[in-house]
Amino acid sequence: MTGHTAAKPSDVEDLGPATVPWTSSYHLKSRSIDQGFLIQVAWPPAPITPGQTFAVVYVLDGNHAFAIAAQVARALQSGPFPLPPTLVVGIGYHFETLEERARWGTLRVRDFTPCPDALFEAQYAGGPGACGGAAAFLEFIETEVKPFVASRFPVDPSDQTLTGASLGGLFALYARFTAPRAFQRYVAISPALYWGERKLFQLEADLAEKAKDLPVHLYLAAGGLEEAHDAKQKFVSNLYELEARLRARAYPGLDMSLRIFEGETHMSVYFGVLARGLGAVFGGYRDMHDWSRWLERA
């Protein structure tokens, strides 16, 4: 090109696929579920001191969400309301071929749902075991994933967090209402509370008959546009109803936040909300008023 001097090519070395640093991944073949799982672990990029233990954040839909969650948790560990030194563990599926990868949606329906759903079964091809495997999946996490992680990393078993979105959010609340001691913190984003004729509301009521307290840090969120996208699933109004029910129980140990993020859809809300959710359940910011107070002190 006239008047332009071409730049000399730089020395380039092909380093292969981009990866998230300070991470490892494992193929864990479940003993209880006929399935190979992908377990990914991210640790803080700092030396581990003798006797140190890590809080653990377990991330459902790890194939998609692990890298995002790992970087979010690392950022929050150096923020104004820092997380403690934290491991992020993604729970996903081990795929070796594109054909196997195509089963991702089917597998998460199987594992994240507590019961069958008539609407799902009418719209999608399934069969025995197509959904309703939440109990088996929770047992897999408790008896296989957690011990596996603890065998390789110094974890704090009393500081465990579970995060999930959509059906993953449904599963997170299922774990909360059926296995109260499994996790101490939960981030449930756009939970599919419509599933199985609102089975989760029944499970919440069953727990309330037995429990005098619900000592947990719980963050609930959804996108403001989700209700309009599919009014039958009622992502927003169902979430408000669940919050109202839990508030009415007057559990002394319940630390709960609910946020609806205007302008966000079912597919966009997770990426911006995960940081807010983790910050909230670890005792950090819950809304912009908290940030204002921090800025005043700075």
RACOR-V28162 format. One record per residue. PHI is phi in degrees with one decimal (none if undefined). Layout:
# RACOR-V28162
phi:PHI
phi:PHI
This chain:
# RACOR-V28162
phi:none
phi:-60.3
phi:78.8
phi:-125.0
phi:-99.0
phi:-65.3
phi:-72.9
phi:-70.5
phi:-63.8
phi:-79.5
phi:-71.9
phi:-124.9
phi:-118.8
phi:-76.2
phi:-97.3
phi:85.2
phi:-61.1
phi:-71.1
phi:-134.3
phi:-85.5
phi:-69.5
phi:56.1
phi:-137.8
phi:-144.7
phi:-137.9
phi:-140.9
phi:-97.8
phi:-110.3
phi:-86.2
phi:-69.9
phi:-80.1
phi:-97.6
phi:-121.2
phi:-75.5
phi:-159.5
phi:-94.1
phi:-113.2
phi:-99.5
phi:-109.3
phi:-115.9
phi:-128.8
phi:-119.0
phi:-121.8
phi:-62.0
phi:-78.0
phi:-152.7
phi:-61.2
phi:-89.2
phi:-84.8
phi:-57.0
phi:81.8
phi:-72.6
phi:-126.4
phi:-113.9
phi:-63.5
phi:-125.0
phi:-109.8
phi:-90.5
phi:-117.3
phi:-76.0
phi:56.2
phi:-58.9
phi:-56.1
phi:-102.3
phi:-98.1
phi:-60.5
phi:-60.7
phi:-63.2
phi:-63.9
phi:-61.5
phi:-71.4
phi:-63.2
phi:-62.6
phi:-65.3
phi:-62.4
phi:-69.3
phi:-70.2
phi:-121.0
phi:-89.3
phi:-69.6
phi:-122.1
phi:-71.1
phi:-71.0
phi:-69.8
phi:-52.6
phi:-131.9
phi:-90.2
phi:-113.0
phi:-118.9
phi:-89.4
phi:-111.5
phi:-133.5
phi:-117.0
phi:-87.2
phi:-116.1
phi:-109.7
phi:-135.8
phi:-65.4
phi:-64.1
phi:-66.1
phi:-60.5
phi:-65.9
phi:-87.5
phi:-54.1
phi:-62.4
phi:-65.4
phi:-67.7
phi:-70.1
phi:-62.9
phi:-59.2
phi:-88.8
phi:-94.0
phi:-101.7
phi:-83.8
phi:-165.6
phi:-66.2
phi:-138.6
phi:-62.6
phi:-65.2
phi:-62.1
phi:-66.0
phi:-76.7
phi:-95.1
phi:-126.8
phi:-70.2
phi:-146.2
phi:153.2
phi:-56.1
phi:82.6
phi:-66.0
phi:-153.2
phi:91.3
phi:-97.2
phi:-61.0
phi:-62.0
phi:-66.9
phi:-69.1
phi:-64.6
phi:-62.3
phi:-59.9
phi:-63.0
phi:-70.9
phi:-100.4
phi:-123.9
phi:-69.5
phi:-60.0
phi:-61.8
phi:-61.5
phi:-63.5
phi:-66.0
phi:-75.3
phi:-118.8
phi:-137.2
phi:-79.0
phi:-99.4
phi:-98.9
phi:-67.0
phi:-93.6
phi:-136.2
phi:-123.0
phi:-120.8
phi:-123.3
phi:-123.8
phi:-163.1
phi:-130.2
phi:61.0
phi:-62.9
phi:-65.6
phi:-66.4
phi:-58.4
phi:-64.9
phi:-58.4
phi:-70.9
phi:-57.5
phi:-61.8
phi:-62.3
phi:-87.0
phi:-112.7
phi:-136.7
phi:-57.5
phi:-96.0
phi:-68.8
phi:-138.6
phi:-102.1
phi:-138.4
phi:-138.2
phi:-120.7
phi:-113.8
phi:-105.6
phi:48.1
phi:-63.3
phi:-81.4
phi:-70.0
phi:-72.5
phi:-61.8
phi:58.1
phi:53.4
phi:63.2
phi:-57.4
phi:-63.2
phi:-65.7
phi:-65.1
phi:-64.6
phi:-64.5
phi:-65.2
phi:-61.7
phi:-65.9
phi:-61.8
phi:-68.4
phi:-107.0
phi:-98.5
phi:-91.6
phi:-145.6
phi:-136.4
phi:-75.5
phi:-157.7
phi:-99.6
phi:-127.9
phi:-119.9
phi:-115.2
phi:-155.7
phi:-156.9
phi:-87.0
phi:-63.4
phi:-90.6
phi:-68.7
phi:-64.9
phi:-68.6
phi:-67.2
phi:-148.0
phi:-63.8
phi:-66.9
phi:-85.3
phi:50.1
phi:-60.3
phi:-82.2
phi:-66.9
phi:-63.1
phi:-67.8
phi:-60.5
phi:-65.1
phi:-63.0
phi:-60.4
phi:-61.7
phi:-63.2
phi:-66.6
phi:-61.7
phi:-65.3
phi:-69.8
phi:56.4
phi:-67.0
phi:-66.7
phi:-96.9
phi:-82.9
phi:-110.4
phi:-129.0
phi:-129.1
phi:-130.7
phi:-135.4
phi:-109.7
phi:-101.7
phi:-62.5
phi:82.7
phi:-102.8
phi:-101.6
phi:-61.7
phi:-90.0
phi:-102.1
phi:-67.4
phi:-57.9
phi:-68.6
phi:-93.1
phi:-96.8
phi:-56.2
phi:-63.5
phi:-64.4
phi:-66.2
phi:-64.5
phi:-59.5
phi:-70.1
phi:-71.8
phi:-94.2
phi:85.9
phi:-94.6
phi:-71.4
phi:-117.9
phi:-156.7
phi:-68.5
phi:-64.2
phi:-63.4
phi:-62.2
phi:-61.7
phi:-65.2
phi:-65.2
phi:-64.7
phi:-67.9
phi:-81.2
phi:-68.3
